[in-house]
Amino acid sequence: MQETSLYVPVKRFLESLDFTVKGEVGGCDVVGLRDGEPPVVVICELKLQFNLELVLQAVDRAAACDEVWLAALMS
């Protein structure tokens, strides 16, 4: 299984919350934008396992968006 297999379920979930979703934007796995006042920007990082690398990616992305979401495959 590859990390990219997580993209479609995450994209569908964000779309169900009225986000416009794009993959692989500026090194981020998933970026969601929800229009409104104020608009909301979510970055989601995908990994096959929950690990320190995933957490560190989230910390790096935090300044660039309103929320950082982490998605990891359940074992």
FIRO-505852 format. One line per field, with one value per residue (C-alpha): residue number from 1; residue in three letters; y, z, x. Coordinates in steps of 0.05 Angstrom, whole numbers. Layout:
<pts>
baro = [NUM:...]
tordren = [ALA:...]
yy = [Y:...]
zz = [Z:...]
xx = [X:...]
</pts>
This chain:
<pts>
baro = [1:2:3:4:5:6:7:8:9:10:11:12:13:14:15:16:17:18:19:20:21:22:23:24:25:26:27:28:29:30:31:32:33:34:35:36:37:38:39:40:41:42:43:44:45:46:47:48:49:50:51:52:53:54:55:56:57:58:59:60:61:62:63:64:65:66:67:68:69:70:71:72:73:74:75]
tordren = [MET:GLN:GLU:THR:SER:LEU:TYR:VAL:PRO:VAL:LYS:ARG:PHE:LEU:GLU:SER:LEU:ASP:PHE:THR:VAL:LYS:GLY:GLU:VAL:GLY:GLY:CYS:ASP:VAL:VAL:GLY:LEU:ARG:ASP:GLY:GLU:PRO:PRO:VAL:VAL:VAL:ILE:CYS:GLU:LEU:LYS:LEU:GLN:PHE:ASN:LEU:GLU:LEU:VAL:LEU:GLN:ALA:VAL:ASP:ARG:ALA:ALA:ALA:CYS:ASP:GLU:VAL:TRP:LEU:ALA:ALA:LEU:MET:SER]
yy = [0:71:138:161:110:153:214:195:180:243:284:257:272:344:353:329:387:436:443:451:401:397:346:359:434:465:400:389:324:354:426:443:512:528:595:639:694:680:628:565:533:461:423:348:305:232:173:99:98:150:169:226:247:259:301:342:355:380:428:454:466:500:571:564:548:551:477:418:350:284:221:153:84:45:-19]
zz = [0:-15:18:-43:-28:31:-13:-41:27:57:-3:0:75:66:7:52:97:38:26:-43:-43:-81:-73:-70:-63:-43:-13:27:15:16:20:32:26:51:30:80:129:147:96:126:100:123:107:116:118:100:125:127:200:255:272:292:219:212:275:253:185:221:263:200:166:225:206:135:151:200:218:206:202:204:170:181:161:219:235]
xx = [0:24:13:-25:-80:-100:-114:-182:-216:-187:-208:-279:-283:-259:-307:-364:-346:-351:-276:-246:-189:-123:-67:8:9:76:100:36:-1:-71:-96:-168:-201:-270:-299:-333:-317:-264:-242:-211:-147:-131:-68:-70:-8:-14:29:20:40:32:104:149:160:86:83:143:111:50:91:125:58:23:44:17:-55:-113:-111:-65:-96:-58:-82:-49:-70:-100:-63]
</pts>
